[in-house]
Amino acid sequence: MTAPRYTDLVVSLPATVPFVGPEALTRERGRPFRARLGANESGFGPAPSAIAAMQDAAGDAWMYGDSECFELRRALAAHHGVAAENILVGEGIDGLLGNLVRVMVAPGDAVVTSDGAYPTFNYHVAGFGGVLHKVPYRDDHEDPSALLTRAEDLSAKLLYFCNPDNPMGSWHSARIVQRMIDAVPDGTLMVLDEAYADAAPDGTAPPIDPGDTRVIRMRTFSKLYGLAGLRVGYAIGAAPLIAMFDRVRNHFGVGRLVQTGALAALRDQAWLRHVQAEVAAARDGLREIAAGHGLHALPSATNFVTIDCGRDGDFARELVAALRERDVFVRMPGVAPMDRCIRVSTGPQEELDIFDDALGACLRALG
Ligand SMILES: Cc1ncc(COP(=O)(O)O)c(C=O)c1O
């Protein structure tokens, strides 16, 4: 009997997952969390109309979903003022990023991102043998000009840029992002991850130009639409680029109930506005909680607040662990100097109250 003949690339990769999820942590800990504020989900929930639509459609689950996501793509196209050919629906931004890297990156190709930016992108790049080059943040923001320079120097295939940013919650104006798109070097594709665009102030996302071959934009139903558990997001890009994904994507990967739920959620913009108001209020609440404990919350254009603990990464890691001991799930940036912070998702007031109490107790215990 011989062992399976893995690829050299896969054998060379570390055994890792980008994030350990709260369910896995719950199993490890042997008890549930009281406040689930670590994964930037929406504790405000999905639109009741989306829940009802999925309940109505549940009996149809014996059928595969539409492999072309026709209705959802058409609705998204109308929503953004583009053609359906400019829209690709996939298994969340995470799934789309994986397929994007598969389409674009061969072993050895250079890819540029920020040091400490969204790790799932890096995971896909490593998985396809790309070589990641990381540019430091500047003042807790991704650094557009340094990213562009590095992409140009390396003739990078992809340049990842997240606006607003995770994990810092910081953002650049649409004007700066557009200038960045305009300056993308020839031969580089900019990946504009706009997972948090629905939480950002007007003037954060530049207008969408569906003919622009320099950029692909990523959006999701996981955040303010409150559908993280469905796994559905979409990319917006030039039609020939979008068409390339048909060569590699899992054509039946977006299930029937998922498409139904996302379509109903998109149609319920009143619920989105309601959640936007809840998120804005909870951001203020988290800022006050931080200040009440002598900590400083960074400005946020997302559905989470990054709180500067004023000490080093070891202290913030201890604080995250101590909060978990008190059944509060939060996360933190992975790289210095941003790892002086913890990152807390917005959520219902009861959970913010639990966080508030636990934070006070943990800070007292850690001294
Ligand atoms: C920057 C960023 N991109 C993508 C995602 C994942 O999006 P999705 O749930 O659509 O895969 C997240 C989730 O936290 C994120 O923070």
The ligand as a Tripos MOL2 file, in Angstrom:
@<TRIPOS>MOLECULE
LIG
   16    16     1     0     0
SMALL
NO_CHARGES

@<TRIPOS>ATOM
      1 C1        -12.0130   41.8190    4.8000 C.3       1 LIG1
      2 C2        -12.8950   40.6300    4.7250 C.ar      1 LIG1
      3 N1        -13.0950   40.0260    3.5450 N.ar      1 LIG1
      4 C3        -13.8700   38.9460    3.4420 C.ar      1 LIG1
      5 C4        -14.4930   38.4130    4.5500 C.ar      1 LIG1
      6 C5        -15.2970   37.1680    4.4060 C.3       1 LIG1
      7 O1        -16.4580   37.4030    3.7000 O.3       1 LIG1
      8 P1        -17.4140   36.2150    3.3400 P.3       1 LIG1
      9 O2        -18.1710   35.8490    4.5730 O.co2     1 LIG1
     10 O3        -18.2680   36.7730    2.2580 O.co2     1 LIG1
     11 O4        -16.5700   35.0820    2.8680 O.co2     1 LIG1
     12 C6        -14.3330   39.0020    5.7950 C.ar      1 LIG1
     13 C7        -14.9770   38.4170    6.9930 C.2       1 LIG1
     14 O5        -14.6830   38.7070    8.1030 O.2       1 LIG1
     15 C8        -13.4970   40.1270    5.8800 C.ar      1 LIG1
     16 O6        -13.2650   40.7150    7.0490 O.3       1 LIG1
@<TRIPOS>BOND
     1     1     2 1
     2     2     3 ar
     3     2    15 ar
     4     3     4 ar
     5     4     5 ar
     6     5     6 1
     7     5    12 ar
     8     6     7 1
     9     7     8 1
    10     8     9 2
    11     8    10 1
    12     8    11 1
    13    12    13 1
    14    12    15 ar
    15    13    14 2
    16    15    16 1
@<TRIPOS>SUBSTRUCTURE
     1 LIG1         1 GROUP 0 **** ****
